[in-house]
Amino acid sequence: WRWWPAAAVALVTADLFIIGFGFYPRSDPALLKATPPAVAFLQQDKGQFRVATLDAPDEKLFNANSLMIYRIQDVRGYDSIIPRRYTEFMGMIEGQGELLYNRIAPFYWAGSLDSPLVDLLNVRYVATTQRISNPSYSLVYDGELLIYRNNEALPRAFVVTDARVLADAALREALKTFDPRAEVLLEQTPTFTALTSADGAAMPPGATTAAEIVHYAPNRVVIRA
């Protein structure tokens, strides 16, 4: 019996090797230090923005989470715990058919780029191998893949003065077509009655003003508006 612990460890180790050998491919760690030209192009933009991809079937451009090592933010994701509300939000742009694999999916339909929710997500760049005919998107990189700039992308933070309070079903429907530059859609009536500018004057209906992000960290964001 004194050999039993060692035998058990050896058995489990052998079992893991038999099952897992070849399942996890080996890669050269030097690849982590390489920066693809398309990524280097995106890194030239020092502002706050997000990217998305328009993929063809069975295509995985910038596979989910792969841009994290370059500190480029992506609207997609690969995680075992995905917030339901974000999943529903993305589903209003395009159906989410990869949740079974713990993924927020890329766009597969070019018409999804017409959604105002893409602009609201601060998607400034879309990577693809396809030509995009949408006039709101300009080709800014033509290399190993194509990168289009979304000229209608909204900043990460901004202020609008008009608001509508809608019930859940009506809210979901309105989100598909509303103009985020003109109003905000709310689930509950706000406790305040009016917004004021920096000098204390009431802001007129329909006004839009900038907001400055003064601190941005994973668990804390400070905005001055």
C-alpha positions, 0 to 999 in steps of 0.5 A: 500500500505504500506505493499506492499514492505514487501509482495513483499519480502515475495513472492520472498522469498517463490518463491525461497524456493519453487523452490530451496528447495532440489536443493542445497544439504546441506553438512557438512562443516567439509568436507572442512577440510578433505584431501583424501589420494590420495590428500595427496599423490599429495600434497607431490610433491612440484613442478609445475605440473598439473593433469588430470583424465581418467574417465569411463562413468558417472564417475567424479573423482576429479570433476572439480574445486574440487582440487582448495581448495588443491592448486592442478592445473588441466587441466580441469575446470568448468567455465561459461567463458572458453577461446576459444583457450584453448577449441580448444587446449584441443579438439585436445587431445580429443573431448570436449563434456561437453561445454554445461555444462561449462566444460573442460572435463576429458579424457574418452579415454586412447589413449588421454594420447599418445598425446604430448599435454598432456606432453606439458600441464605439466600433471605429474599425471593422476587419474583413476580407470582403469589400464593404459598400456601406458609405459610412465605412471607408477603407483605410488599410488594404494588406493581408486583410481589409480594415474599414473605418466607421465614420459614424462611430460614437465616442466611448462617452458622450451626453444627450439630453433627450430620453424616453422611458419604455417597457421591456418589449418596446425598449428592445424594439426601439433599440434597433432603430433609434438614434443614439446621438439624439436620445437615450432609452431608459428602463426606469424614470430618472430621478432628476428632471433636467441636465445642466451645463458646466456653467449651471445653465439648463441644456436645451432638448436635443443637445449633445455635448462631449464627455471626457474620460479622465481615468480608464481602468478595468474596474474604474472609469472616471468621466467628466461631462 
